[in-house]
Amino acid sequence: MEQVPFDDATTAAARDAGGWLGDLTVAVVATGADGAIVRWDHAAEELLGYTPHDVLGRHIADLLHPGADRGLGRSLWEGAATGHGVTGTVTAWHKEGRPLDLEIWAAPVPARHRGGTTVLVFAAEAEAARRIRGSSVVWDGLFARSPVGIAVLDTQLRFLRVNPALEAMNGLPQAAHIGRRLVEILPDVNAPDMERSMRRALDEGRPVLDSRRTGRTPADPDHDHVWSGSYVRLEDADGRPIGLAATLIDITAQQRAQLEAEAGRRHLALVNEATLKIGTSLDLERTAQELADVAVPDLADVVTVDVLESLAADGEPGAGLVGGATLRRLAKAPLTGSPVAAALAPLGRTLDFPASAPYARALGDRRAYVVSEFDERAVEPAAGHSSTPAELLRLGVHSFIMTPLLARGVVLGLATFYRTRPVGPFTKDEVDLAGELAARAAVCVDNARLYSREHDTATVLQRSMLPQHITPPPGIEVAHRYLPASDVNEVGGDWYDVVDLKDGRAVLVIGDVMGHGTPAAAVMGRLSATVRALARLDLAADEMCHQLEAALRDLAEPMIATFLCVVVDPATGRCGITRAGHPPPAAVLPDGTVRLLDVPPGLPLGVGGVDFTTTEVTLPLGSVLVLYTDGLVESRSSDIDARLTELTELLAAPVPSLPALCDRLLTHLVPASADDDIALLAARVGTAT
């Protein structure tokens, strides 16, 4: 509503008063919420003789005749201040020291400062006012010029009078209002709610402020509006209710701006939530379900997520979309309790769409396909192919969006957002929001795809470079295990090998390239091939370590690896052990004693500038050597010493065979999802005597 300055409103009203100007002096006075005079115009000065300097800040009741009942004066003002329209006659005291009878009209008006109240008082000499009784043009002028819709109603809530501003708001002339109630003339607004507020103001005598009217009027029958209404009871001189004064302001624009701001805050909160909740893992199905769960119910009532069948099957997007699309449903929300969700294809179902179908069009065009009004006409083209669209319409779906999942220029699938609640179709901002959520999910889906491919590549490469067939020399029995990490970032360079020498001895080796993924696996393969070649040349273990360091220096990027080499003579039990930063080997003696062999740890290969030493140890024949990588004993939640103690305790328990021993260690020491690669080699040296 346009703000009208105080002076403009009062002087314009005076101009419209017509004949009163020459016959009657009308004083305009305003007080604050505490009754202190805050406005004193020239007419008031003419009427009572006081200048603004004399009266500003004084309580208005101080201007009454010294012998008058000041309590009555204060009660009249307090009645006006609390929302009652007050009229009456009072005896004031002129500055010249004489009484003066005044007729007054007072009512509250909104103050400019938030939450304040101003009482506006019109006063005229009673004798002069009585001479022109019956003329109401001053009040008519105020009524006619107000930009606020104003109405006067009787105690039955029937219109007695409306001003031009209200006529314009309602789109009806005054004649259409007079003698009728709001529910009779404006059926498309919440008239019953408004009349309840009016009745409360009449019954309780307290003003009702900011009662909202919503709906459509003949002034704008195609659009909803919002109005703020206030109601004040009108009373006679004895305080009996004689009717109601109503004011109405159109606040549609303010309300729309407020709703848009609230929608913007909700959308931002939803995007933030999506950032936290979508992509918590590198699992394709879980990522798709996270997208569906985030969007319900804040954006849509039901959401489905489908990816290309080729992507779901082998992790690759597959061929183009010219001939249509084949999708697999990976997610749906809510999973239970929704008739609409139940009518849609279940999880895991493969869906085929021709090139002309909306699904295929959204994928092919790489932009959202929006159905703002889902009705019989929208269902008709699909009726010959599927009964699902008609069923969705019957269940109340009235708007939906198909948003493609695009990542790095690749089409991965489609998310569909359905709406059933009576909140109108999806807006442009909501379509954009759906696109943001889909884009976030698409990147996560693509990451999951790339993760799966990288993980498989690294695992296959690593397995292919491990020895496929280990044939130890007579007198040595071996068992081995390899367990890749569950995370592609942890799949790396663990390996083991057994090389037999011509004199009956064997070289047991185990190592771990520090790094992850395909690069670490490739370096592991290079080192394992070098070790096998050098071992067959019967090169000493310490010299072998220097040659491996030279191989690491030849790499474009520096790499470090731990390494453990044990040269075993099965005839005597003598072992030459060389460590390069690797965990110590464990020995299980024939009597069941278990110990970690005390061998200098050395530094990892690739550090450079260090000497490697070989320690000679003789084990009783029949002893079992256990070599392992750090993935077996390291844990994010346990101390390494505690884990090594747990290892030795497991080795002390009898087992029927070396394979059973390897399985026991993996079962008890490794969780279902390994954090790191694990290589394990167990060898029985000779036969116990």
Salt bridges, closest charged atoms under 4 A:
ASP7 OD1 - ARG39 NH2 2.44
ASP16 OD2 - ARG145 NE 3.66
GLU46 OE2 - HIS42 NE2 2.92
ASP54 OD2 - LYS95 NZ 2.94
GLU96 OE1 - ARG98 NE 3.40
GLU103 OE2 - ARG133 NH2 2.39
GLU127 OE1 - ARG130 NH2 3.03
ASP140 OD1 - ARG161 NH1 2.89
ASP154 OD2 - ARG158 NE 2.87
ASP193 OD1 - ARG196 NH2 2.17
GLU195 OE1 - ARG181 NH2 2.45
GLU204 OE1 - ARG206 NH2 2.90
ASP210 OD1 - ARG212 NE 2.83
ASP220 OD1 - HIS223 ND1 3.03
ASP220 OD2 - HIS225 NE2 2.83
ASP224 OD1 - ARG216 NE 2.97
GLU235 OE2 - HIS84 ND1 3.10
GLU235 OE2 - ARG233 NH2 2.85
ASP236 OD2 - ARG240 NE 2.88
ASP238 OD2 - ARG240 NH2 3.41
ASP250 OD2 - HIS225 ND1 3.10
GLU273 OE2 - LYS277 NZ 2.78
GLU290 OE2 - ARG286 NE 3.41
ASP301 OD1 - ARG421 NE 2.48
ASP306 OD1 - ARG329 NE 2.66
GLU309 OE2 - ARG328 NH2 2.64
GLU316 OE1 - ARG449 NH1 3.62
GLU316 OE2 - ARG453 NH1 3.11
GLU391 OE2 - ARG394 NH2 2.61
GLU430 OE1 - ARG419 NH1 3.02
ASP432 OD2 - LYS428 NZ 3.08
ASP446 OD2 - ARG408 NH1 2.37
ASP446 OD1 - ARG449 NH2 2.61
ASP456 OD1 - HIS455 ND1 3.91
GLU477 OE1 - ARG684 NE 3.32
GLU490 OE1 - HIS516 ND1 3.74
ASP497 OD1 - ARG532 NH2 2.55
ASP503 OD2 - ARG505 NE 2.63
ASP538 OD1 - ARG505 NH2 3.16
GLU646 OE1 - ARG643 NH1 3.89
ASP663 OD1 - ARG481 NE 2.94
ASP675 OD2 - ARG636 NE 3.87
